[in-house]
Amino acid sequence: YGRSFIAGNATQPLNTPYEKYVDAPSFRDLREKYSNKDGYERRWDDAAKAPYLWNPQTRALVTYDDEQSLREKVKFIKRLKLGGAMYWEHAHDPDEVLLGVLYEGLRGPG
């Protein structure tokens, strides 16, 4: 799931203080209602290997994981030979898209 916040007077989304927590949209809602819709732009933080949504008009930021970021996490897990992965909250992935990415990535060669 995502976490959404409103920035004060920020004109850029990262490394800025946020005034208010707004919501925790499910992964399904992120795909259907937010991603590249209603002023939200999907962006990629290459240092964190994670996506985020930014709405410059409302100064809203949504942080979340998606298929691409989970594939990056699987690479990290395998590179360090860690024991597995965890994410929060499975109920926010009702179509099991994210679970499927983790399952396929972790069971594959590595």
Helices and strands as residue ranges (DSSP letters): E 3-7, E 18-23, H 27-29, I 30-34, E 41-45, E 50-55, E 60-63, H 67-79, G 90-92, H 97-107
